[in-house]
Amino acid sequence: MHRVMLSIASNCNPVCNLQEARSGLLQMLSDVRFTSAIWTEPYRSASQQAVDNSSASQQRGSEAAAPPALYLNQIATANTDLGFEELCAALKQMEISLGRTSEMKRKGQVCIDLDILLYDDDRYHEKDWQRPYVADLLKELSQSAGMNDWLTTPRNNT
């Protein structure tokens, strides 16, 4: 049995999409626990901001593109018999079944984003661990009974 911690996020019909993702995760994993869900501003990389600025300058005289929508974020902890690659594939399939497409992602619309933050003692998506909302949700986890062992310092893999 492997322990996992997942990041769940959506900025497109987020309340409904997080509920659908939670339902799917409850069927796929065991001993699932969810933090509360919190709203955040989107994080834009420097390259994404450069593309945004370029697009805005090309739209002079026309209406500017709408800013990306707020994200609803949550963390789940669980156990699974799936290997790491199997879990990645299952999460990817869930994203697709909930409507995620590369075209929507290019437009800044994320129906659902499911990322593995922790698989056993290995940490992934290191930039996500540095974000304030993840720290807030981890603090919430640390206050839950029996969850302190999840927050020991695992190895970084990304």
C-alpha positions as CSV (number, residue, x, y, z in Angstrom):
1,M,0.0,0.0,0.0
2,H,1.3,3.4,-1.0
3,R,0.5,6.7,0.6
4,V,-0.2,9.6,-1.7
5,M,-1.0,13.3,-1.4
6,L,-2.7,15.0,-4.4
7,S,-3.4,18.6,-5.4
8,I,-6.8,19.2,-6.9
9,A,-7.6,22.4,-8.7
10,S,-10.1,23.9,-11.2
11,N,-10.9,27.4,-12.6
12,C,-13.7,26.3,-14.9
13,N,-17.0,25.4,-13.1
14,P,-14.7,24.7,-10.1
15,V,-17.2,23.7,-7.4
16,C,-18.8,21.1,-9.6
17,N,-15.5,19.8,-11.1
18,L,-13.9,19.5,-7.6
19,Q,-16.9,17.5,-6.4
20,E,-16.7,15.2,-9.5
21,A,-12.9,14.7,-8.9
22,R,-13.5,13.9,-5.2
23,S,-16.1,11.3,-6.2
24,G,-13.7,9.7,-8.6
25,L,-10.9,9.7,-6.1
26,L,-13.1,8.1,-3.5
27,Q,-13.7,5.3,-5.9
28,M,-10.1,4.9,-7.0
29,L,-8.3,5.2,-3.6
30,S,-8.7,4.1,0.0
31,D,-8.7,6.0,3.3
32,V,-9.2,9.3,1.4
33,R,-9.2,12.6,3.3
34,F,-9.8,16.0,1.8
35,T,-8.8,19.4,3.1
36,S,-11.1,22.3,2.8
37,A,-11.2,24.0,-0.6
38,I,-9.8,27.5,-1.0
39,W,-9.9,30.1,-3.7
40,T,-6.6,31.5,-5.2
41,E,-5.4,33.8,-8.0
42,P,-3.9,31.9,-10.9
43,Y,-0.1,31.5,-10.9
44,R,1.5,32.6,-14.1
45,S,5.0,31.7,-15.1
46,A,7.3,34.3,-16.7
47,S,6.8,32.7,-20.1
48,Q,3.0,32.7,-19.7
49,Q,3.1,36.4,-18.7
50,A,5.2,37.2,-21.8
51,V,2.7,35.4,-24.0
52,D,-0.1,37.3,-22.3
53,N,1.7,40.6,-22.8
54,S,2.3,39.9,-26.4
55,S,-1.3,38.9,-27.0
56,A,-2.5,42.1,-25.3
57,S,-0.2,44.3,-27.5
58,Q,-1.6,42.6,-30.6
59,Q,-5.1,43.4,-29.5
60,R,-4.7,47.2,-29.5
61,G,-7.9,48.9,-30.3
62,S,-9.9,45.8,-29.5
63,E,-11.2,44.4,-26.3
64,A,-8.5,42.9,-24.1
65,A,-8.7,39.2,-23.1
66,A,-10.4,38.5,-19.8
67,P,-8.0,37.6,-17.0
68,P,-7.8,34.0,-16.0
69,A,-10.5,32.9,-13.5
70,L,-9.8,32.2,-9.9
71,Y,-8.9,28.6,-8.9
72,L,-10.5,26.4,-6.3
73,N,-7.8,24.3,-4.7
74,Q,-7.8,21.3,-2.4
75,I,-5.5,18.6,-1.2
76,A,-6.3,14.9,-0.7
77,T,-4.4,12.3,1.1
78,A,-5.0,8.6,0.5
79,N,-3.6,5.1,0.2
80,T,-3.4,3.1,-3.0
81,D,-2.2,-0.2,-4.4
82,L,-1.5,1.5,-7.7
83,G,2.1,2.0,-8.7
84,F,3.3,5.5,-9.5
85,E,2.9,5.3,-13.3
86,E,-0.5,3.6,-12.9
87,L,-1.7,6.4,-10.6
88,C,-0.4,9.0,-13.0
89,A,-2.3,7.4,-15.9
90,A,-5.5,7.0,-13.8
91,L,-5.4,10.7,-12.8
92,K,-4.8,11.8,-16.4
93,Q,-7.7,9.7,-17.5
94,M,-9.9,11.3,-14.8
95,E,-8.8,14.7,-16.0
96,I,-9.8,13.8,-19.6
97,S,-13.2,12.4,-18.5
98,L,-13.9,15.6,-16.6
99,G,-13.3,17.6,-19.8
100,R,-9.7,18.7,-19.6
101,T,-8.2,19.4,-23.1
102,S,-4.9,20.9,-24.2
103,E,-6.9,23.6,-26.1
104,M,-8.7,24.7,-22.9
105,K,-5.4,24.7,-21.0
106,R,-3.9,27.0,-23.7
107,K,-6.8,29.3,-23.1
108,G,-6.2,29.3,-19.3
109,Q,-9.3,27.2,-18.7
110,V,-8.6,24.2,-16.4
111,C,-11.6,22.0,-15.8
112,I,-9.6,19.9,-13.4
113,D,-5.9,19.5,-12.5
114,L,-4.9,16.5,-10.5
115,D,-1.2,16.4,-9.5
116,I,0.7,14.0,-7.3
117,L,2.5,16.0,-4.6
118,L,3.7,13.0,-2.6
119,Y,4.0,9.3,-3.4
120,D,5.3,7.4,-0.4
121,D,8.4,9.4,0.6
122,D,8.9,11.1,-2.8
123,R,7.9,14.7,-3.4
124,Y,6.8,16.0,-6.8
125,H,5.8,19.4,-8.2
126,E,8.2,21.3,-5.9
127,K,7.0,24.7,-7.0
128,D,3.5,23.8,-5.8
129,W,4.9,23.0,-2.3
130,Q,6.2,26.6,-2.2
131,R,2.8,28.2,-2.9
132,P,1.1,29.9,0.1
133,Y,-2.2,28.0,-0.4
134,V,-0.4,24.6,-0.3
135,A,1.3,25.7,3.0
136,D,-2.1,26.7,4.4
137,L,-3.7,23.4,3.4
138,L,-0.7,21.4,4.8
139,K,-1.1,23.3,8.1
140,E,-4.8,22.2,8.0
141,L,-3.6,18.6,7.5
142,S,-1.1,18.8,10.3
143,Q,-3.9,19.7,12.7
144,S,-5.9,16.6,11.7
145,A,-5.6,13.5,13.9
146,G,-2.9,11.1,12.6
147,M,-1.7,13.4,9.8
148,N,1.6,14.6,11.2
149,D,3.5,11.7,9.8
150,W,2.5,12.8,6.3
151,L,4.4,16.0,6.7
152,T,7.8,14.7,7.5
153,T,10.4,15.8,5.0
154,P,10.2,13.5,1.9
155,R,12.7,13.4,-0.9
156,N,12.3,15.8,-3.8
157,N,11.8,14.3,-7.3
158,T,11.1,17.5,-9.3
